Amino acid sequence: MVSDFFFPNFGGVESHIYYLSQCLLKLGHKVVVMTHAYGNRSGVRYMTGGLKVYYVPWRPFLMQNTLPTVYGTLPIVRTILVREKISLVHGHQAFSTLCHEALMHARTMGYKVVFTDHSLYGFADIGSIHMNKVLQFTLADVSQAICVSHTSKENTVLRSGLPPEKVFMIPNAVDTAMFKPAPERLGNDEIIIVVISRLVYRKGADLLVEVIPEICRLYPNVRFIVGGDGPKRVRLEEMREKHSLQDRVEMLGSVPHAHVRSVLISGHIFLNSSLTEAFCIAILEAASCGLLTVSTRVGGVPEVLPEDMIVLAEPDPSDMVRATGKAISLLPNIDPQQMHNRMKKLYDWHDVAKRTEIVYDRALKCPDQNLLERLSRYLSCGSWAGKIFCFVMIIDFLLWRLLQLWQPTEEIEEVPEFTLPRHQDEEIISNFNQEQNLG
């Protein structure tokens, strides 16, 4: 598993990698995670269940991404793959610089690679055009790809030009043992709406600035709890001051993942205002805790929950207010425990791991190709871009050959195999919570 996004940082990608790795370990596979250093967390660490993590000594450059070096990570990626006797490399998230470089080097060395895309991108702005070209370069030679929703699959196929038959849809899941409803059902005298999100433009923080005052005006018995941090937090603070809502809008700041459940179970409704979303794990966590969800109808969100568990709205303030009012009227019919039991049947990380295992098997059965066969794929990426991509891969191949001469594979010491006792689900959850608190 390779990505710039992993523990102690936390989000959808991080939790996906962690839970998928734990379930693959329980299925008998060896799993090693590679990410960049976080503060003083550098070197090799072990997590619950014997999950081995390499925190390579690269510092984040921008938004938890390492500085793109193209070839700088080749020696350490080669050493890790050889030492750990890796047979397949799985990269996560198109934003991740480390992911793209590791997949490129792994293909140069002849490894099978799988890529999972967790986000949606546009086609018009400069940033998306650049990102789509990078993705096209990476996926030109990928063995198989995974997307977390059908909308995400369509988006990835259009952006990368990857054949649809090589892209699989495997959704995220939720740990229902961790996210349980409150023991006692909350009363409806005061309606509490919970928002837990990064306070950035993409997550619709500007929508919240307009929606919250209007809801508070229309429904005097509604109170908001806002968890999360980001550059848009200032705007929310200003909105609270402007409309004198200090007693009705509680700002929690950044919420550790171990404390998310305690925040969720204090509310009746979960509000998601994202402007783009491939798949929202936060919605699953809220539904598992028995909250009715109000969300913008964007990306893969409509695929996440059944219609009776979510109220969808257009990413427009007036429609968000209307949807919230509808959700408030539906609250008497909501049974948190029944909702939790339904989530148990709908989403399970063990099922995600078994489906991912099938993709791995298909990737490992892909025929081996020499450099010339692989270069033909890159040439199809564009008249100019294709030639640049071929040049990059030829240099990567030559550098790999030089490394082979300087330090032959036989001289790289392989790590000894050992297996830690397997833990039950409850123990994994308990230890994971402790790791988050200590991290």
C-alpha positions in Angstrom: 0.0 0.0 0.0 1.5 3.3 -1.0 0.1 6.8 -0.4 1.1 10.2 1.1 -2.0 10.0 3.2 -1.9 7.7 6.2 -1.9 7.7 10.0 -1.4 9.9 12.1 -3.1 12.1 9.5 -6.8 11.1 9.2 -9.4 11.2 6.5 -11.3 8.9 4.1 -8.2 7.7 2.3 -6.3 7.0 5.5 -9.1 5.0 7.1 -9.6 3.1 3.8 -5.9 2.0 3.7 -5.9 1.1 7.4 -9.1 -1.0 7.5 -8.4 -2.7 4.2 -4.9 -3.6 5.3 -6.2 -5.0 8.6 -8.7 -7.2 6.8 -6.2 -8.4 4.2 -3.9 -9.4 7.1 -6.7 -11.4 8.6 -7.2 -13.1 5.2 -3.6 -14.3 5.5 -1.8 -11.8 3.2 1.3 -9.9 4.1 0.7 -6.1 3.9 3.3 -3.3 4.1 2.3 0.4 4.0 4.7 3.0 2.6 4.1 6.7 3.3 6.2 9.8 4.1 7.4 10.9 7.5 5.0 12.8 9.8 6.9 15.0 12.3 9.2 12.8 14.3 7.4 9.7 13.1 10.1 8.3 10.7 11.5 4.9 9.9 9.7 1.5 10.4 6.7 1.3 12.8 4.3 -1.5 13.6 0.6 -1.0 14.1 -2.3 -3.3 15.2 -2.3 -6.8 13.9 1.4 -6.6 12.8 0.8 -4.0 10.1 4.2 -2.8 9.1 4.5 0.9 8.0 7.5 2.5 6.4 7.6 6.2 7.1 10.2 7.2 4.5 12.3 10.3 5.4 10.5 12.6 2.9 8.8 15.7 4.4 5.4 16.9 3.1 5.7 19.8 0.7 2.1 20.9 0.1 -1.2 19.6 1.5 0.5 16.5 3.0 2.1 15.7 -0.4 5.8 15.1 -0.8 7.8 17.2 -3.3 7.7 15.6 -6.8 11.1 14.2 -7.6 10.2 11.8 -10.3 13.4 9.6 -9.8 14.4 10.6 -6.2 12.3 7.8 -4.6 13.5 5.0 -6.9 16.3 3.7 -4.6 14.2 3.5 -1.4 11.2 2.1 -3.3 13.4 -0.6 -4.8 14.9 -1.5 -1.5 11.6 -1.8 0.3 10.0 -3.9 -2.5 13.0 -6.3 -2.6 13.5 -6.5 1.2 9.8 -7.2 1.8 9.5 -9.7 -1.1 6.5 -7.7 -2.5 4.5 -9.2 -5.3 2.0 -6.4 -5.9 2.0 -2.6 -5.3 -1.3 -0.8 -4.5 -1.3 3.0 -4.8 -4.0 5.2 -3.4 -5.3 8.7 -4.3 -4.5 10.7 -7.5 -3.4 13.6 -5.3 -0.5 11.6 -3.9 2.9 12.3 -5.4 4.4 9.3 -3.6 1.8 7.0 -5.0 2.4 8.1 -8.6 6.2 7.7 -8.3 6.0 4.3 -6.5 3.7 2.9 -9.2 6.0 4.2 -11.9 9.1 2.6 -10.3 7.2 -0.6 -9.6 6.2 -1.1 -13.2 9.8 -0.4 -14.3 10.9 -3.2 -12.0 8.3 -5.5 -13.4 5.8 -5.6 -10.5 2.1 -5.7 -11.0 0.3 -2.5 -9.8 -3.2 -1.6 -8.7 -4.5 2.0 -8.3 -7.4 3.2 -6.3 -8.9 6.6 -7.0 -10.8 8.2 -4.1 -11.7 11.6 -5.7 -13.5 13.3 -8.5 -11.9 15.9 -10.8 -13.2 18.3 -13.4 -12.0 18.9 -16.9 -11.9 22.6 -17.4 -9.6 24.3 -14.8 -5.8 24.3 -15.0 -5.3 22.2 -11.9 -7.7 19.5 -13.2 -6.1 19.5 -16.7 -2.6 19.0 -15.1 -3.8 16.3 -12.7 -5.7 14.4 -15.4 -2.5 14.3 -17.5 -0.5 12.9 -14.6 -3.2 10.3 -14.0 -3.2 9.4 -17.7 0.6 8.8 -17.4 0.3 6.6 -14.3 -2.7 4.6 -15.5 -1.3 4.0 -18.9 0.6 1.0 -17.6 -1.4 0.0 -14.5 -2.5 -3.6 -14.2 -6.0 -2.9 -12.7 -7.8 0.1 -11.1 -10.4 0.5 -8.4 -12.9 3.3 -7.9 -15.1 3.8 -4.8 -18.4 4.6 -6.7 -19.9 4.2 -10.1 -19.7 8.0 -10.6 -16.0 7.9 -9.7 -15.4 5.0 -12.2 -17.0 7.0 -15.1 -14.9 10.1 -14.1 -11.7 8.1 -13.9 -12.3 6.3 -17.3 -13.0 9.7 -19.0 -10.0 11.4 -17.4 -7.4 8.6 -17.9 -8.6 6.9 -21.1 -8.3 3.5 -19.2 -10.4 0.7 -20.7 -13.6 0.3 -18.5 -13.0 -3.4 -18.2 -9.8 -2.7 -16.2 -11.6 -0.5 -13.7 -13.6 -2.1 -10.8 -16.0 -0.4 -8.4 -15.5 -1.3 -4.7 -17.1 1.1 -2.2 -15.7 2.2 1.1 -17.2 0.7 4.3 -17.7 1.7 7.9 -16.7 0.0 11.1 -20.1 -0.5 12.6 -18.6 -1.9 15.8 -17.0 1.5 16.5 -19.8 3.7 15.2 -22.9 2.7 17.3 -26.0 4.8 18.3 -26.3 6.3 21.7 -27.6 3.9 24.4 -30.6 6.2 25.0 -32.5 7.9 22.2 -32.3 11.7 22.2 -35.4 13.8 22.7 -36.8 16.0 19.9 -37.3 19.1 22.0 -34.0 20.5 20.8 -32.8 19.4 17.3 -29.0 19.2 17.0 -27.5 19.2 13.6 -23.9 17.9 13.4 -21.3 19.0 10.8 -17.9 17.2 10.7 -15.8 18.1 7.8 -12.6 19.9 6.7 -13.6 23.5 6.4 -12.4 24.1 2.9 -14.1 25.3 -0.3 -14.4 21.8 -1.8 -16.3 20.6 1.3 -18.9 23.4 0.9 -17.9 25.5 3.9 -19.1 28.6 2.0 -22.5 26.9 1.7 -22.7 26.4 5.5 -22.1 30.2 6.0 -25.3 30.9 4.2 -27.4 27.8 5.3 -26.8 27.9 9.0 -28.2 31.4 9.8 -31.3 30.7 7.7 -32.0 27.4 9.4 -31.6 29.0 12.8 -34.0 31.8 11.8 -36.7 29.3 10.6 -36.3 26.7 13.4 -35.7 28.3 16.9 -35.2 24.8 18.5 -32.3 23.9 16.2 -28.7 24.0 17.4 -25.5 23.3 15.4 -22.3 21.5 16.3 -19.5 22.1 13.8 -16.4 19.9 14.0 -13.4 20.4 11.7 -10.7 22.9 10.8 -9.5 24.6 7.7 -9.0 28.0 6.0 -12.8 28.6 5.9 -13.2 28.4 9.6 -12.7 32.1 9.8 -15.8 32.7 7.6 -17.9 30.5 9.9 -16.6 32.3 13.0 -17.5 35.7 11.3 -21.0 34.4 10.4 -21.6 33.3 14.0 -20.6 36.8 15.3 -22.6 38.6 12.6 -25.8 36.8 13.4 -25.2 36.5 17.2 -25.4 32.7 17.1 -22.7 32.0 19.7 -25.2 30.0 21.8 -26.6 28.0 18.9 -23.5 27.2 16.8 -20.7 25.4 18.7 -17.3 25.3 16.9 -15.3 22.3 18.1 -12.2 22.7 15.8 -10.3 19.6 14.8 -11.9 16.4 16.1 -9.7 13.3 16.5 -11.2 10.3 14.7 -11.4 8.4 18.1 -13.8 11.2 19.3 -16.0 11.4 16.1 -18.6 9.0 17.4 -19.1 10.9 20.7 -19.8 14.0 18.6 -22.1 12.2 16.2 -24.3 10.6 18.9 -25.0 14.0 20.4 -27.0 15.0 17.3 -30.1 14.1 15.3 -29.1 15.1 11.8 -25.8 15.0 10.0 -25.3 17.8 7.4 -22.9 17.3 4.5 -22.4 20.2 2.2 -19.6 18.9 -0.1 -19.4 20.4 -3.6 -17.6 17.3 -5.0 -17.4 13.8 -3.5 -16.5 10.4 -4.9 -17.8 8.6 -1.8 -18.3 10.1 1.6 -17.3 7.9 4.5 -18.5 10.5 7.0 -22.1 9.8 5.8 -21.6 6.1 6.5 -20.3 6.9 10.0 -23.2 9.2 10.8 -25.8 6.7 9.5 -24.2 3.9 11.5 -24.6 6.1 14.6 -28.3 6.5 13.7 -28.3 10.1 12.3 -30.5 11.1 9.4 -28.3 12.6 6.7 -28.9 15.8 4.7 -26.4 16.0 1.8 -25.7 17.8 -1.4 -26.5 15.7 -4.5 -23.0 15.6 -5.9 -20.7 12.9 -7.3 -21.2 9.4 -5.8 -23.2 10.6 -2.7 -26.6 9.4 -4.1 -25.1 5.9 -4.3 -24.1 5.8 -0.7 -27.4 5.4 1.3 -30.9 4.2 0.6 -33.4 7.0 -0.1 -35.2 6.7 3.3 -31.8 7.3 5.2 -30.8 10.5 3.4 -32.3 13.7 2.1 -30.6 15.1 -0.9 -30.4 18.7 -2.1 -28.8 20.6 -4.8 -25.6 22.5 -3.8 -27.7 25.7 -3.3 -28.4 27.4 0.0 -32.2 27.6 -0.4 -32.5 23.9 -1.4 -30.2 22.9 1.5 -32.5 24.8 3.9 -35.6 23.0 2.3 -33.9 19.6 2.6 -33.0 20.3 6.3 -36.6 21.2 7.0 -37.8 18.0 5.4 -35.3 16.0 7.5 -36.5 17.7 10.7 -40.1 16.6 9.9 -38.9 13.0 9.3 -37.1 12.7 12.6 -40.0 11.1 14.6 -40.0 8.2 12.2 -36.3 7.5 12.5 -35.1 4.6 14.6 -31.3 4.9 15.2 -30.8 1.2 16.2 -32.7 0.0 13.2 -30.6 2.3 10.9 -27.4 0.9 12.6 -28.5 -2.7 11.9 -29.2 -1.9 8.3 -25.7 -0.4 7.9 -24.2 -3.6 9.3 -25.7 -5.5 6.4 -24.9 -2.8 3.7 -21.2 -2.1 4.4 -18.5 -4.3 5.8 -14.7 -4.0 5.5 -14.2 -7.7 5.2 -16.4 -7.8 2.1 -14.3 -4.9 0.7 -11.1 -6.9 1.4 -12.5 -10.0 -0.4 -13.5 -8.0 -3.4 -10.1 -6.3 -3.5 -8.5 -9.7 -3.3 -10.2 -10.7 -6.6 -8.8 -7.6 -8.2 -5.3 -8.5 -7.0 -5.7 -12.0 -8.4 -6.6 -10.5 -11.8 -3.7 -8.1 -11.7 -1.2 -10.9 -10.9 -2.5 -12.9 -13.9 -1.8 -10.0 -16.3 1.0 -11.0 -18.8 4.5 -9.6 -18.3 5.6 -7.0 -20.8 9.1 -5.7 -21.8 10.0 -2.1 -22.0 9.2 -1.7 -25.7 5.7 -3.1 -25.3 5.1 -0.8 -22.3 6.4 2.3 -24.2 3.7 1.8 -26.9 1.0 2.5 -24.2 2.7 5.8 -23.3 2.9 6.9 -26.9 -0.9 6.7 -27.1 -1.2 9.4 -24.4 -0.8 12.2 -26.9 1.5 13.5 -29.7 3.8 15.5 -27.4 2.8 14.1 -24.0 3.3 10.5 -25.2 6.9 11.2 -26.3 7.7 13.0 -22.9 6.2 10.0 -21.0 8.3 7.6 -23.0 11.5 9.6 -22.3 10.7 9.7 -18.5 10.2 5.9 -18.5 13.4 5.2 -20.5 15.4 7.3 -18.0 13.7 5.5 -15.1 14.6 2.1 -16.7 18.3 3.1 -17.2 18.5 4.4 -13.5 17.1 1.1 -12.3 19.7 -0.8 -14.3 22.4 1.3 -12.8 21.1 0.6 -9.3 21.1 -3.1 -10.2 24.8 -2.8 -11.1 25.7 -0.7 -8.1 23.8 -2.9 -5.6 22.6 -6.2 -7.1 19.3 -7.5 -5.8 21.1 -10.5 -4.2 23.0 -8.2 -1.9 19.8 -6.6 -0.5 19.0 -8.4 2.8 15.4 -9.7 2.9 13.5 -9.2 6.1 12.8 -12.4 8.1 9.2 -13.6 8.1 7.3 -13.6 11.4 3.6 -13.5 12.3 2.1 -11.7 15.3 -1.0 -13.2 17.0 -4.1 -12.2 15.2 -6.5 -9.9 17.1 -10.3 -10.0 17.2 -12.2 -7.1 15.7 -12.9 -5.5 19.2 -9.2 -5.6 20.0 -8.2 -4.0 16.7 -10.7 -1.2 17.3 -9.5 -0.6 20.9 -5.8 -0.5 19.9 -6.5 1.7 16.9 -8.3 4.2 19.1 -5.3 4.2 21.5 -2.9 4.8 18.5 -4.9 7.8 17.4 -4.9 9.3 20.9 -1.2 8.8 21.3 -0.3 9.9 17.7 
